[in-house]
Structure formats: structure tokens, C-alpha cells
Amino acid sequence: MPPMPPTRIPVVAVDTTEFFTDLTLSKIAWSQMRVWALKGHAELWVPEVVIQEATRHYRGHLDDHLRKLSDADNALYELAWDRDSQSSVEPRHDEVAALQSGYEKWLRARLDRVGAVILPLPRMSHEEILRRMLREERPFRAKGGGGKKGSDGYRDMLIWASIAEHGAERLGPDDTLYFITSNHSDFCEDQKTSTVARALLADLTGQPPQDKQVYAMGLQPLDGKIPAVQRLDRLTDLAQILPKSAQDTAELTFQDRLATDAHLRTRLQQAVKDACDELAGREIDDVDRVEPYGAGLDFDELRLPLDEPRLAAIDVHPDTVRAAVYGTDPDAEPAQLLATVTAEAEAHVEGFLHVSEHDQDSDFSVSLVNDYTYEAEGTRPVVLHFNARFDPDHENTIELDLEKATPLGN
């Protein structure tokens, strides 16, 4: 497959090492990375192997801390400390089990909210991985003593192959790939740690294994054939390269609150319901009339077969309400965050049908008005799309304006 046009937006591919110190992605470095991804300043790539390694690491951490808590309980018991009280460990077992089982789903959802690309397991064959291991090419290292002591690099190979295969299809020579890993001993040449080893750079050409060797051995130059690849130890190193602002951080913080703060979510759900109640009785723009600035509601994609259609009522499904913050109104005082809000609902619509246009198989119920006209009513499952404004300092201030309704499932 030929390479796609350059993205020009820098790509940030993250190794497992960047998750180990912040498994909840809540510290400054990860918060800033999520801002860059959300605002389109960078495209975030996370290999599938990294997701699974981070999950294993999280579960292991919980087990370790629960074990420490148990040891402390036993020590206090031996010292006759409050013998009659319940162990502090026992009620934690179920909580730890729930956290362990839910972490991977939570992590994927958190990354998905900022548009991160989860890279699938690589297509690289086992034969090719074995050949590289026997040649001891990076990231493989022979086990043994001294400087050679270490892992055999299998998981590192899967991580890089996922990045390289996706990069060969998506990136061109005008693009930049930042690879975030503190593991320079496996991914880099001994004297050149600012990028990955030449054998790994050759993977970005997208050539078959036998053809890649001419690049890996330095027989042909790589310049002009692959994106610029820069290895950085930590996400914090990106702060010197990519833009950042306090405004971005405020937007992301509020986005996180929308996902985790039960009170704010309840308030948003109620605001959506209130907005829908106010829409009842409103006229719907007729699809057969050319009215680019019509005063009615934009339900055109529903293709309602009605004359003078109206919205009788909307029943919102509260659990489907979602919000995505995308900016800040620079002219508002105090500052207001701009967002899109969506919700699934049942739209009850009504209008008129000519008797000749009535389909007996239609799900619209009708009643005869005169010899030529039926009054009709029916229900359509829809997705409501609102433009929203939030006052981050006064969460009860939520302004919603319905942009359109689209058929559910489209």
C-alpha cells in the first residue's frame, strides 16, 4: 500500500514506560498530552501491547498495596492493637477486584475521548521476529551478564512493529513521529539515543523484510523516505516543542468532570430534558420546502412524510447524554466553555397527510380530518445534537441550543 499523504500534525507514540508512573493519566504530563490530542495539536498513538501491559501493571500495583495493607494489619494484631475491630483489608478485596476488572475498559474509554488511535497487534510474521532476534538487532538483546543483561525484546518488538506498520501507511517524509520511551538501551543505537536504531527506522519504509535490509545496513540513505523520528524520554519533554496554554487545561479539566462528576452529569441530563420540554409544539422545517433559513427545527434527515410537521414531544434517554468540550468563547465574560452535547431520544412528531399518500404499512397513526386529509402522528428514534455553553465556575449555568436531530443509527 502506498503511503498516505503527510498528516503534518505531529504524531506522538507512547511506550509502556510512560504509563508506569501515571496509570490514571491524571498528572500534568498526561493531562497536557490529552489536551494536545483533543485540540488537534498532535495525534496520539498507543499500541495494543501497551494497553495490555499497563493493565497488567495496574493490577499488580493493586495486589502489592493490598498485600502491604494486610501485612500492616497482621503487625498491628500482633501488637494487640484494637483486636476486636474488623480487619481493614477484608472490605478492600471486592473494591480491588472491581478496580482490576474495570481498568482496561476505563483506560480505553479515557484515550478514546481524546481521539487516541489504539494500534492493533502488528502483522509482522513470527519468522521475521525470529530472524531479528537471532541477528540481535534492536530491540533484541542477548541475555547474560554485564551490559548485555536484559530482556529479549519480544514485547518491545511488537510495540515498535505496531507503530512502524501504521506509520508506513500514514506518514510521509514531511511528518514527524515522536516516540516516547525511556527504554533507549533497547530501541536506540548505543551512541545515538535521539532516535531509534537504523534497523527500526527501516520499518517505516513499508518495504518487504528482504528489501529493508539495504536501509538497515546503511547501504541506502533513509533521508527523504520516512518521517523524522525523535525519541523522547518523557511526555514532559514535549512541552518544549508543542503549544500549551492554561485555557486548554481548563477545558480538559471540565471535560473530565463531565465524565466523572455524578452531580454535574445529573445537572447536564436535567438541562437536556428541560431544553427538550421547551421544544414541544415547535414547527419542523418541511423537507419539501426550500427554506435555508427556516424558523423550524432541523429534522430534515428524518425525511418525515408530513405536511406542516410539528414536534409534539421528546422523550430523552438520560444515560445517553454525552458532552465534548471543544473551545472557549474569547468574548464571553466570565469565560464560557463551548461544547457539543448529544443524546438519544424518541421524537414524537405530528402533521398532515393527503389521503392518497398514506401508506397502510406506515407506523404513523392517522385520523381523518376531511375527505382529503389525515392528521398523522408517529415516533422516530433520533440523536439530538446541541450546541452548548458551560460556565465552569457556576456549573448550574448550562445553555443548550438544538442544532439538529438525526436518525438513530446513522
N, C-alpha and C positions, 0 to 999 in steps of 0.2 A: 504494500500500500504506500503510495507516495505521501511525503509529509504534508500535513495541512498547512494553510497559511499561518505565518507567525502570530502568536497571541499578543505579543508586545507587552501585555500585562505580566509582570514577573511572576514566576511560579515558585512556591515555597513547598518543598517536600520534606516531611518531618520523619525522622527516625525515632525509634522507641526511647532513646536516651532522653529526649525532650519531655516525655511523659512521666518519667520516673520521679521527678521532683515536684510534679504538679498533676496528680492523677485526676483532679476535679476541674482542671483548666480554669482556675479561678484567680491565679496570681497575675501580676501586672503583665508579664511577657505573653502569656496565653491570651489574656483579655485584649491586649493590643493586636495580636495576630488575628483574633476573631473580628476585630474592628476592620483591619485591612481587608480581610476576606469579604466581610459584609458590605464594605464600601466600594469594592472592586479595585482596590489598590494592589491586590495580589490574589493569585489563585492558589488555594491550599490543597495539597495532595497528601493523603495519608494511606499508605499501603495496608492491605488487609492483614498482613502478618503483624504490623504494628498494632492494629486494633486488638488482635488476639493476645499479643504479648503484654500490652498494657492491662488487659482484663486479667490475665494470669497474675501480673504483678500486684494489681489492686487486691485480688482475692488473697494472695499471700500476705500482704500487709495486714489485712484484717485478721487473718489467722494468727499472725505474730503478736499483734496487740492484744487479742483476746487471750492468748497464752500468757502474756505478761500480766494481764489483769487477774488471771487465775492463779499465777504464782504469788501475786501480792495478797490475794485472798487467803491462800494457804499459809503464808507467812504471818498474817495478822491473826489467823485462827490459832496457830501455834503459840502466839503470844497472849492468847486468851482475850483477844480484842473483840468485844461485843459478840460473844459466842452465839447468842440467841437470834441474831439478825440473819436475814437471808443473804446468801452469797450475792455479791454484786455482779458476778459473772453469769449466773443462771438466766436472768431475764434478757441478757445480751445475745444469747445464742440464736434466737429467732431473728433478732434485728440484724445480726451479722449475716445470717443465711439469706435474708431478703436483700441486703445490700449486694452481696456477692452475685446472686442470681439476676439482679436488675442492672448491674453496672454496664454491661456491654450494650444493652439496648439504650440506656441513658446516654452513653458516650456517642453512639452513632447518631442519636437524635440531636445532641448538642452540636456536633460537627455539621449535621445536615442543615441546621438552622442558619448557618453562615455560608452555605453552598459549597462546603468542602467536597472534594472528589475522593471517594474511597476506591483506591486502585485494587482491582481484582488480583488474585494469585497469578503469577506470570505463566506464560505459555512455554517458557524455556524448558527444553527436554531434560530428563534425568541424565541422558548420555552427555549432554553439553555441560551440565553441572559437574558430573564426574570428571570429564576431561579437564575442566578448570581446577578442580580440587587436586588432581594428580599433578598438574603443572604448578600448583601452589600459587596461582595468580590471585591477586586481591579479589575478594576479601578473605580468601582462604589462607590459613596459617597452619604450619605443621605443629602438632602437639609435641611438647618437650620442655626442656629447661631453658633458662636464660631469656633472651629477647624473643624466642620463638614460642614461649609458653602461651597457651590461649586456646580459644575455641576453634573449631574447624571452619567456621564461617558460613555454615549452611543457611541459617536464618538470614544472615546479612546478605547472602546472595539472592535469596527470594525477595528481600526488600528492595535491593537495587534493581533487580530484573523487572519488578513491577513498575518502578519509576522509569527505567530506561525504555521499556516497551511502550508505555503510554507517551513518553517524551518523544520517541522516534515518530509517532503518529501525529502528535500535536504541536511540536515545537520546531522552529527553523533557526537558522544561524543568527537572526536578529533578536532572538529571545534570550531571556536569562532564567536559569534554574538555580535557586538557592537550595542547597541540601543541608539541612540542619541535623548535625550529628556530632557528638563529642568523641565518637569512635574513629579517630583519624588513623590509628595504627592498622585497622583492618581495611578501611576504604581508600587510603591515600598512599602515595609513594613516601618513602622514608624522609626525603628531603624536600617534599613539595606537598604541604598539607592544606594549601589554599583551594585545591580542587581534588577530585577523585583520581584514582590511578588511571593511567592511559588505557589499560585493558577495559576498564569500566566505561570510560568516555567513548570507546569504540562502539559500545552497545547502543549509543544514541544515534548512530548512523542508520540503524534499521536493516543493516546488511545481514546475509546469512553468516553463520559462525565461521565458515572457512574464509569468507571474504573479509570478515572483521579483523583477522589476524594481521593483515597488512597495515592496519591502523594501530592495532595493539602493539605491534613490534616497532612502530615508528618508521615503517617503510614508505608510508604516505602521510602527508600532513592532515590533521583534523580541522585546522582552521578553515572557516567558511563552510563547513559541512554540518556542524552541530551547534546547539545553543551554547552560550557561555555558561559554564558550571562553576559556581563558587560554593565551597564548603564553609559553613559557619558552625562554631561550637554550640551556640545557644540562640534561641529566638531573640534574646535581648540584643544580640549583635545587629539585628535588622533595624534597630531603632536609629542607627546612623545612616541608613540607606533609604528607608521608606517613610512617607509622611505620617505624622501623628498630630493629634490635637485633643484638647480637653473635651471639646464638643463631641468628637467621635466616641470617647469613652463614656460620656453621659448617655448617649444614645444606646450603646450596647448594654450599659448597666440597666437601663429601663427595659430593654428587650428581655434581659434575663429575668427581671422582676415579673414581666408579663407571663413568663413560662413557669415561675416557681412560687410567686406570691399568691396564695389562695384568695386573700381578701381582694387584691387588685383584679384577679381573674373574675371573681364574682361580680365586682363592680362593672367590669367590661361587659360581661354577659347581660347584666341588667341594662346597661346603656344600649346594647344592640336590641334587646327586647323593646325598650322604650321607643327607640327610633323606628322600629317596625310598626309599633302601635300607631305612631303618628302618620305612617304611610297609608293606613287603611282608608279606603274610599278614594284614593288618588287615581287619576286617569293614567292609562298606559299608552305610550306612543303607538299609533297604529302602523303596522309594518307595511301596509299598502299605501300609506301617505308619505310623500317626500317632505319630511319636516326635520332638517338637520338641527334646528334649534327648538324642537318641540318642547312644550311645557310639561309633557307627561313623563312617566317613568320609563327608563330604558330597559325594556324586556324583549327587545327585538329578536334575540337569538332563540327565544322560546317559540317563535313562529305561531302565535296564537291565532286561530281561525275565527276571530271575532270582530264584529264592528263595535266601535266605541268601548273598547275593553277597559275594565277598571280592576283595581286591586281591592278585593273585599277584605282580606286579612292575610297575615303571615304568621305561621307557627314556627318559631326558631328552635333548633336543637342546640341547647346551650353548650353541650360538651364539644361541639364542632367549631366553636368560636376561636379564631386564630388571628394574631396580630403580628405585623412585621414593621419595625421602625426603619425608616429609610433616610431620614434627614431632620433638619431643624429649620424652622422658619426664621430667617435672619431679621425680618422686620417686626416680629412679634415681641411685645414687652409686657410681662416677662416672657422668656423663651418658651416656645411650644414645639414639641416633637411631632413630626409628621409620620404617619404610618398608614398602611393598608390593613383593613380588617375584613376577614371573610367569615361566613357562617353558612351552614346548610340549613334549609328551611323548606316548609311546604307553603307554596303560594296559592292562595285561593283566589281565583280570578272569575270575573263575570263580564257579560256583554251580550251582544245580539247576533243572531244567525238568521240568514234568509232560509226559508224552509227548503229551498232547492239545494242548499249547500250542506244540509245536515246529514252527517254520516251516522247510520244506525249503530255502527260499531264504535263510535266515538265514546270516550269516557266522560264527555260533557253531559250533564243532565239538562233537559230543556223543558220549558213550559211555553205554551202557545200564547202569544200576545195578540196577534191578529192573523188573518189568512195568509200573510206573507212572512211573518217574523216570529222567531222563537227568542225567548230570553234564556241564556245559557250560563251555566256555572260549572267549574271544574277545578281540579287541583294539579299543580305541577311541582315536582321536586326541583329545587333550584339551589344555586350557590349565590349568596348575596355578596357584593363587593362594595365596601365602604371606603371613602377617604376619611381619615381620622386625624384629630389633633389631641394631644395629651399635654396637660400642664404637669411636668414631673414633680413640682413642689406641692401640688394640690391634686391628688390622684382622683378626686371625685369630679374634676373638670375634664370631661371627655366629650368632644364634639364629633359627631358622625354625620356624614353626608353620603347617601346611597349613590354610587356611580352607576351600577347596572346589576341585573340579575342574569345568570347564565344557567343553562340546563345542567343539572347534577350529572356528573359523569363525563362531561365534555372537557 
